[in-house]
């Protein structure tokens, strides 16, 4: 049989044009696959500085690693210091991890990093020291739109005109500014060298935050930093959040007058309506030779200052001698200050320039101020100069020099001293559920010992002692109210995060308040008819509910338990039958914990408690059940016609 010839296509071959089309298609597929691979690959790090010896860890090696951005680590054979001869400009996102062994030094001649063009720089487990700049930011300068993150690191002994350690720059209070995030880090011995400007300005021994920038500081320490304003932190038209941090021995030394703030100086917030928020922090032994031994606050506009769960101990304002702990003044009479659950003790305002000492703890002017659940004890406003006994310059307002819009609720003011009058309070205030007792105004007539003015009595206050002769209003805070001894104890730790003055058994303050905050200063629950003052006698912190309250024994697996209650602190630990479980603090009313599957593989009822190491106390138990099955109730569904 004759075999016929077949065409190329019939023999399974492609024509040249179709073959080319297929090859192009295959190429496109390959390119797409490669693109997807590159898209899903992790960002490659810039590399490792060093090859295992100290000699290999040089500035040149660091320069090479920094050239491409990305992640940088070190292999220097142990602890090592690299001294830089020039600042390193960061234009792309970069992470530098010192592994807890690396120090970068400016040698006292150069700034270390200049962060530009919206780049992000993350510094971890590293020490920066001896940075220097004739402009701003001795160790690090951060330009607007850029972000600096500092974690578990330290910046020490660095110097600049403003911001001895770090400066964040912006173009005005309404600008986006830069962003600073500081966690578990320390700043020590840094200084700002810019000269003081009359009325304030310049400073920031450690941090200089300006122009609409935002700074967040947590778990960090500022010690022995110095400047003309804001020994620790200087805020100019920016926002600041500080939590769980410590400021010790910082100094503001302003020879031009005005300004101050041994630890923090604030001149306006972001958009002039932003916030300075300080919580769970300690300010001790900070000094200013002008205003505000710890904090100078001038928010401008409607900017607000919030202070909660914090301790101010041993801070001092000399020179002008105003505001041993805090000086707060509103330019527009509507920049509020709110203080809650805080203690002011042993602060002093001692004028040495011929003016009168005032506001041993707080000096307030033209601002709405609310003070709640707080304690003032042992503060002093006494001018140390030799003055006649009848000279009013000797001092007034041992605890507080008030603003006209000051409200004090459930607070305790005892054992404060003024050199002349108003051992507790100088000026007007509206007061409720508060103890004012045993304060001293050291004048020859024994008048106005506790208060200089008759206060607005909003109810349920205690004053003590009582003057038996002369004009009642010369001595007492609440006209016509019989004085009673509040029977208080000594200031100390009574289970809370800050020291408090307790009321003792039999005190007339017990069950004598009304419309109190739900918790006392310690975040212990108030119950029944509440007590007068910051301390609730017999108060407790409470565990209220568990979610979930049970688990199936047939399907044991790790469970995230949510515990709700009142008065929790960051030291709270969830316990399973007395054994600690991994716990996360969420808020004073919520903590979560991981219950491992091994806890949940046996039927039974188990005790859940909260142990608080800061109080050395354990809550009453709640019950968690491990069950065979969960019973559900189903309701009929009614379908409406």
C-alpha positions in Angstrom: 0.0 0.0 0.0 1.4 3.4 -0.9 2.3 5.5 2.0 1.4 9.2 1.7 3.7 12.0 3.0 2.5 13.9 6.1 2.9 17.5 6.8 5.2 18.8 9.6 2.2 19.6 11.7 0.8 16.2 11.1 4.0 14.6 12.3 3.8 16.5 15.6 6.2 19.3 14.8 5.5 23.1 15.2 6.0 25.7 12.6 8.8 28.2 13.2 6.3 30.9 14.2 4.5 28.7 16.7 7.7 27.4 18.1 8.9 31.0 18.8 5.6 31.8 20.4 5.9 28.8 22.7 9.5 29.7 23.7 8.5 33.2 24.6 5.6 31.9 26.7 8.0 29.5 28.5 10.4 32.4 29.1 7.6 34.5 30.6 6.6 31.7 32.9 10.2 31.3 34.1 10.5 35.1 34.7 7.2 35.0 36.6 8.5 32.2 38.8 11.8 33.9 39.4 9.9 37.1 40.3 7.7 35.3 42.8 10.8 33.6 44.3 12.5 37.0 44.9 9.3 38.5 46.2 9.0 35.8 48.9 12.7 35.7 49.9 13.6 37.4 53.1 15.5 40.7 53.0 19.2 39.9 52.9 21.3 41.4 55.7 24.2 43.7 55.1 26.4 41.2 56.7 28.7 40.5 59.7 31.3 43.0 60.9 34.4 41.1 61.8 35.7 37.5 61.3 36.1 36.4 64.9 38.9 38.6 66.2 39.0 42.1 67.7 41.4 43.3 65.0 38.9 42.4 62.2 36.2 44.7 63.7 37.1 48.0 62.3 35.4 51.2 61.2 36.2 50.2 57.6 34.4 46.9 58.1 31.4 48.7 59.6 31.4 51.1 56.7 31.2 48.2 54.3 28.4 46.6 56.2 26.4 49.8 56.3 26.7 50.5 52.6 23.8 48.3 51.7 21.5 48.7 54.7 19.7 45.6 56.0 20.8 43.7 59.1 24.2 44.0 60.7 25.8 41.9 63.4 29.3 41.5 64.8 31.8 38.7 65.2 34.6 40.3 67.2 35.6 37.4 69.4 34.0 39.0 72.5 33.4 42.4 73.9 34.9 45.1 71.7 34.8 48.9 71.1 35.0 50.4 67.7 36.0 54.1 67.7 34.6 56.0 64.7 36.3 59.0 63.1 33.2 60.2 61.2 29.4 60.0 61.5 27.6 57.3 59.5 24.7 58.6 57.4 21.8 56.2 57.2 19.6 56.5 54.1 18.1 53.1 54.0 16.4 50.8 56.5 19.1 49.4 58.8 19.2 47.2 61.8 22.4 47.0 64.0 22.6 44.3 66.7 25.6 44.5 69.0 24.7 41.2 70.7 25.4 42.9 74.1 29.1 43.0 73.4 29.8 45.9 71.1 30.4 49.6 71.9 30.6 52.2 69.2 32.4 55.3 70.4 32.7 58.7 68.8 35.9 59.3 70.7 34.6 62.6 71.9 35.1 64.1 68.4 32.2 62.9 66.1 28.5 62.1 66.1 27.9 58.4 65.4 24.8 58.3 63.2 22.8 60.7 61.0 19.4 59.3 60.0 18.0 60.8 56.8 15.4 60.5 54.0 12.7 58.7 56.0 14.9 55.7 56.7 14.4 53.5 59.7 17.3 52.7 62.0 17.0 50.0 64.7 19.7 49.6 67.3 19.7 46.5 69.5 21.9 45.3 72.4 24.6 47.9 71.8 26.3 50.8 73.6 27.0 54.1 72.0 29.3 56.5 73.9 31.4 59.7 73.6 29.5 61.1 70.6 29.9 64.8 70.0 28.3 67.3 67.7 28.5 71.1 67.6 24.9 71.1 66.4 22.1 68.8 67.7 22.3 65.1 68.5 25.6 64.1 70.0 25.2 60.3 69.3 22.3 60.3 66.8 20.6 62.9 64.7 17.1 61.9 63.3 15.7 64.0 60.4 12.0 64.5 60.0 10.0 61.4 58.7 12.7 59.0 59.9 12.3 56.5 62.7 14.8 55.5 65.3 14.2 52.4 67.5 16.5 51.7 70.4 16.2 48.4 72.3 18.2 47.1 75.2 20.9 49.6 74.5 22.8 52.4 76.2 23.9 55.9 75.2 26.5 57.4 77.5 28.8 60.5 77.9 27.7 62.1 74.6 27.5 65.9 74.0 25.8 68.2 71.6 24.3 71.7 71.5 20.9 70.2 72.0 20.1 66.5 72.6 23.4 65.2 74.0 22.4 61.7 73.1 19.6 62.0 70.5 17.9 64.8 68.6 14.7 64.4 66.6 14.0 67.3 64.1 10.8 68.6 62.6 9.7 71.8 60.9 7.2 73.0 63.5 4.6 71.6 66.0 2.2 70.7 63.1 4.9 68.8 61.1 5.1 65.0 60.9 8.5 65.2 62.6 10.4 62.1 63.4 9.7 59.0 65.5 11.7 57.7 68.5 10.9 54.4 70.2 13.1 53.5 73.2 12.7 50.3 75.1 14.7 48.8 78.0 17.6 51.2 77.4 19.6 53.7 79.4 21.1 57.2 79.1 23.8 58.3 81.5 26.2 61.3 81.7 25.0 62.9 78.5 24.9 66.7 78.2 23.6 69.6 76.1 25.9 72.6 75.8 23.7 75.2 74.2 23.4 78.4 76.2 20.2 79.2 78.1 17.7 81.6 76.4 15.6 83.9 78.7 12.3 82.4 79.3 13.4 78.9 78.4 14.5 77.0 75.2 17.5 74.9 74.3 18.5 71.8 76.3 17.8 68.1 76.4 20.8 66.5 78.2 19.8 63.1 76.7 16.9 63.6 74.3 15.8 66.7 72.3 12.4 66.1 70.6 11.1 68.9 68.4 8.8 69.9 65.5 5.8 67.6 65.7 7.9 64.5 66.5 6.7 61.6 68.7 8.8 59.9 71.3 7.8 56.7 73.3 10.0 55.6 76.2 9.4 52.4 78.2 11.4 50.4 80.7 14.3 52.8 80.5 16.6 54.8 82.8 17.9 58.4 82.6 20.7 59.3 85.1 23.1 62.1 85.6 22.3 63.9 82.3 22.6 67.7 82.3 21.4 70.7 80.3 20.0 74.2 80.7 16.5 72.8 80.3 15.3 69.2 80.6 18.3 67.4 82.0 16.9 64.2 80.7 14.4 65.1 78.0 13.5 68.4 76.2 10.2 68.5 74.3 9.5 71.4 71.9 6.1 71.1 70.0 6.2 67.3 70.2 4.5 64.4 72.0 6.0 62.2 74.6 4.9 58.9 76.3 6.9 57.5 79.2 6.1 54.4 81.1 7.9 52.2 83.6 11.0 54.4 83.5 13.3 56.0 86.0 14.8 59.5 86.1 17.6 59.9 88.7 20.0 62.7 89.4 19.4 64.7 86.2 20.1 68.4 86.3 18.8 71.5 84.6 21.0 74.5 85.2 19.5 77.6 83.5 21.3 80.9 84.2 19.1 83.0 81.9 15.9 82.7 84.0 12.8 80.8 83.4 12.7 77.2 82.2 14.1 74.3 84.2 12.9 70.7 84.5 15.6 68.6 86.0 14.3 65.5 84.3 11.8 66.7 81.6 11.2 70.1 80.0 8.0 70.6 77.9 7.4 73.7 75.7 4.3 72.9 73.7 3.0 69.6 72.4 2.3 68.4 68.8 -0.2 70.7 67.1 -0.4 72.4 70.5 -3.1 69.9 71.4 -1.0 66.8 71.9 -0.2 64.8 75.0 2.6 64.3 77.5 1.7 61.0 79.2 3.8 59.7 82.1 2.9 56.5 84.0 4.4 53.9 86.3 7.7 55.9 86.5 10.0 57.2 89.2 11.6 60.6 89.5 14.2 60.9 92.3 16.8 63.5 93.2 16.5 65.5 90.0 17.4 69.2 90.3 16.6 72.6 88.6 18.0 75.9 89.6 14.8 77.5 88.1 11.4 75.9 87.9 10.3 72.3 88.3 12.9 70.1 90.0 11.7 67.0 88.0 9.3 68.4 85.3 8.8 71.8 83.8 5.5 71.8 81.9 4.3 74.6 79.6 1.9 72.8 77.2 0.7 75.8 75.2 -2.7 75.5 73.5 -4.8 72.7 74.7 -2.0 70.2 75.1 -2.5 68.0 78.1 -0.2 66.4 80.7 -1.1 63.1 82.3 0.8 61.6 85.3 -0.3 58.3 86.9 1.1 55.6 89.1 4.3 57.5 89.5 6.7 58.5 92.4 8.4 61.8 92.8 10.9 61.6 95.7 13.6 64.1 96.7 13.5 66.4 93.7 14.6 70.0 94.2 14.0 73.4 92.7 16.4 76.0 93.9 17.2 79.5 92.5 13.7 80.7 91.8 12.5 77.9 94.1 9.2 77.1 92.5 7.8 73.5 92.0 10.1 71.1 93.8 8.7 68.2 91.7 6.6 69.8 88.9 6.0 73.3 87.6 2.9 73.5 85.3 1.7 76.6 83.6 -0.8 77.0 80.8 -0.3 79.8 78.3 -4.0 79.7 77.4 -5.5 78.7 80.7 -6.8 75.4 79.2 -3.7 73.1 79.1 -4.8 70.6 81.7 -2.7 68.6 84.2 -4.2 65.3 85.5 -2.4 63.5 88.3 -3.6 60.2 89.7 -2.4 57.3 91.9 0.9 59.1 92.5 3.1 60.0 95.5 5.1 63.2 96.1 7.4 62.9 99.0 10.5 64.8 100.3 10.5 67.2 97.4 11.6 70.8 98.1 11.4 74.3 96.6 14.2 76.5 98.1 14.5 80.0 96.6 18.0 81.4 96.7 17.5 84.4 94.4 15.5 86.6 96.8 12.1 85.4 95.7 9.8 83.3 97.9 9.9 79.5 98.0 6.6 78.1 96.8 5.2 74.7 95.8 7.4 72.2 97.6 5.9 69.5 95.3 3.7 71.3 92.7 3.6 74.9 91.4 0.5 75.5 89.3 -0.7 78.5 87.3 -3.6 79.3 84.9 -4.3 75.6 84.2 -7.2 73.2 85.1 -5.6 70.7 87.4 -7.2 67.5 88.8 -5.4 65.5 91.5 -6.9 62.1 92.4 -5.9 59.2 94.7 -2.5 60.8 95.4 -0.3 61.3 98.5 1.8 64.3 99.5 4.1 63.9 102.5 7.3 65.5 103.7 7.5 68.1 101.0 9.0 71.5 101.8 8.9 75.1 100.6 11.2 77.1 102.8 13.6 79.8 101.7 17.1 78.9 103.1 18.1 82.6 103.5 18.2 84.3 106.8 15.0 86.2 106.8 12.9 87.7 109.6 10.2 85.4 111.0 7.5 87.7 109.7 8.8 87.9 106.1 6.5 86.1 103.6 9.5 85.3 101.4 10.2 82.5 103.8 7.9 80.4 101.7 4.4 79.1 101.1 2.6 76.0 99.8 4.7 73.2 101.3 3.0 70.7 99.1 1.1 72.6 96.5 0.9 76.2 95.2 -2.5 75.9 93.5 -4.0 77.2 90.3 -7.5 78.7 90.5 -9.0 75.7 88.8 -7.4 73.0 91.0 -9.6 70.0 92.1 -8.3 67.5 94.7 -10.2 64.2 95.2 -9.5 61.3 97.6 -6.0 62.4 98.4 -3.8 62.7 101.5 -1.7 65.7 102.4 0.3 65.3 105.7 3.5 66.5 107.3 4.4 69.1 104.6 6.1 72.3 105.6 6.3 75.9 104.4 8.6 78.6 105.6 5.8 81.0 106.3 2.2 79.9 105.6 0.3 77.1 103.9 2.2 74.0 105.0 -0.1 71.9 102.7 -1.8 74.3 100.2 -1.3 77.9 99.1 -4.1 79.2 97.0 -7.7 78.1 96.2 -8.9 74.6 95.4 -12.1 72.5 95.3 -11.5 69.5 97.6 -13.5 66.3 98.2 -12.8 63.1 100.3 -9.4 64.4 101.3 -7.2 64.4 104.4 -5.2 67.5 105.2 -3.4 67.1 108.5 -0.3 68.0 110.5 1.2 70.4 108.0 3.3 73.3 109.2 3.4 76.9 108.2 6.3 78.4 110.2 5.2 81.9 111.1 5.2 83.7 114.5 1.4 83.9 114.7 0.7 80.1 114.2 -1.8 81.0 111.5 -2.6 79.4 108.1 -0.6 76.3 109.1 -2.4 73.9 106.7 -3.8 76.3 104.0 -3.5 80.0 103.1 -7.1 80.1 101.7 -10.5 78.8 102.7 -10.9 76.0 100.2 -14.2 75.0 98.4 -15.5 72.1 100.5 -17.0 69.6 98.1 -17.7 67.3 101.1 -16.2 64.6 103.3 -12.9 66.2 104.0 -10.8 65.9 107.2 -8.6 68.7 108.6 -6.4 68.6 111.6 -5.5 70.1 114.1 -7.8 72.8 115.2 -6.8 76.3 116.4 -8.5 77.0 119.7 -8.0 80.8 119.7 -8.1 83.6 117.2 -9.7 83.7 113.7 -10.7 80.2 112.6 -10.0 81.1 108.9 -6.4 82.0 109.8 -5.7 78.4 110.4 -8.0 75.9 108.7 -8.8 74.9 105.2 -12.5 74.3 105.6 -14.2 77.2 107.5 -16.5 76.1 110.4 -15.6 72.4 110.1 -14.6 70.7 113.3 -11.1 69.3 113.2 -10.6 65.6 113.9 -7.5 63.5 114.1 -7.4 61.3 111.0 -5.2 58.7 112.8 -2.8 58.0 110.0 0.4 55.9 109.9 3.8 56.6 108.5 4.4 56.7 104.8 5.6 53.5 103.3 4.9 50.5 101.1 1.5 49.0 101.9 1.0 46.7 98.9 0.9 49.2 96.0 3.3 50.4 93.5 4.0 53.7 95.3 4.4 54.6 98.9 1.2 55.7 100.7 0.1 57.0 104.1 -2.3 54.5 105.6 -5.3 55.2 107.8 -5.3 53.2 110.9 -8.0 51.1 112.6 -10.5 53.4 114.2 -9.7 56.3 111.9 -12.7 58.7 111.3 -11.8 58.5 107.6 -13.1 54.9 107.4 -16.4 54.6 105.6 -16.8 58.4 105.7 -16.4 59.2 102.0 -18.8 59.3 99.0 -18.6 59.2 95.3 -15.0 57.9 95.4 -13.0 56.5 92.6 -13.5 52.7 92.3 -9.9 51.9 93.3 -7.6 53.6 95.8 -4.1 54.8 95.1 -2.7 51.3 95.3 -5.3 50.1 92.8 -7.0 48.2 95.6 -10.8 48.0 95.3 -12.9 50.4 97.5 -15.9 48.6 98.8 -19.1 49.6 100.6 -19.0 53.1 101.9 -15.6 54.3 100.7 -12.9 55.9 102.9 -11.6 59.4 102.9 -8.1 59.8 101.5 -5.9 58.0 99.0 -5.8 54.8 101.1 -8.8 52.4 101.5 -8.7 50.6 104.8 -9.2 46.9 104.2 -9.0 47.5 100.4 -8.1 44.6 98.2 -7.3 43.7 94.7 -9.6 41.2 93.1 -9.9 38.4 90.5 -13.4 38.6 89.0 -13.8 36.2 86.1 -12.0 33.7 83.8 -12.4 33.2 80.1 -12.7 30.4 79.3 -13.7 28.9 82.7 -13.3 25.2 81.5 -11.6 22.9 79.1 -12.3 19.5 77.6 -10.3 16.6 78.9 -10.8 14.7 75.6 -8.9 17.4 73.7 -6.1 18.7 75.9 -4.2 21.6 74.2 -2.7 24.8 75.3 -5.3 27.4 76.3 -4.9 31.2 76.5 -6.7 32.1 79.8 -8.0 35.7 80.2 -8.3 36.8 83.8 -10.4 39.9 84.6 -10.4 41.8 87.8 -9.3 45.1 89.5 -5.9 46.4 90.7 -3.6 44.2 88.7 0.0 45.4 88.3 2.8 44.5 85.8 4.1 42.1 88.5 0.9 40.0 88.4 1.4 36.3 87.7 -1.4 33.7 87.1 -1.1 30.6 89.2 -2.5 27.2 88.5 -3.0 25.4 91.9 -0.2 27.6 93.3 2.2 27.1 90.4 3.2 30.1 88.2 2.2 30.1 84.6 3.5 32.3 81.8 1.6 35.6 82.2 1.1 38.7 80.1 0.0 42.0 81.7 -2.6 43.8 79.6 -4.0 46.4 81.9 -4.9 46.9 85.6 -8.1 44.9 84.9 -6.8 42.2 82.5 -4.0 39.7 82.4 -3.6 36.6 80.2 -1.8 33.4 80.8 -0.9 30.2 78.9 -2.3 27.0 80.5 -0.3 24.2 78.9 -2.0 21.0 77.7 -0.4 19.1 80.6 -2.6 21.1 83.0 -5.7 20.1 81.2 -5.5 16.3 80.7 -7.1 15.3 84.0 -10.7 15.8 85.1 -11.2 18.1 88.1 -11.6 21.6 89.5 -8.4 23.7 89.8 -7.7 27.0 91.6 -6.7 30.0 89.6 -5.1 32.8 91.6 -3.1 36.0 90.9 0.1 36.4 92.7 1.6 39.9 92.8 5.3 40.0 93.7 5.3 43.8 94.2 2.8 43.3 97.0 3.8 39.8 98.2 0.1 38.9 98.1 -2.1 36.3 96.4 -5.7 36.8 95.4 -8.7 34.7 96.5 -9.1 31.8 94.0 -11.4 31.3 91.1 -12.3 27.9 89.8 -11.3 26.4 86.4 -12.8 23.1 85.5 -11.6 20.3 83.2 -14.7 18.4 82.0 -15.8 15.4 79.9 -18.1 17.4 77.7 -19.6 20.8 77.3 -23.4 21.1 77.5 -25.1 23.5 75.2 -28.7 24.6 75.3 -30.4 25.2 72.0 -33.4 27.4 71.8 -36.0 26.9 69.0 -35.8 29.2 66.1 -39.0 31.1 65.4 -39.4 32.3 61.8 -41.8 35.1 61.5 -44.2 34.8 58.5 
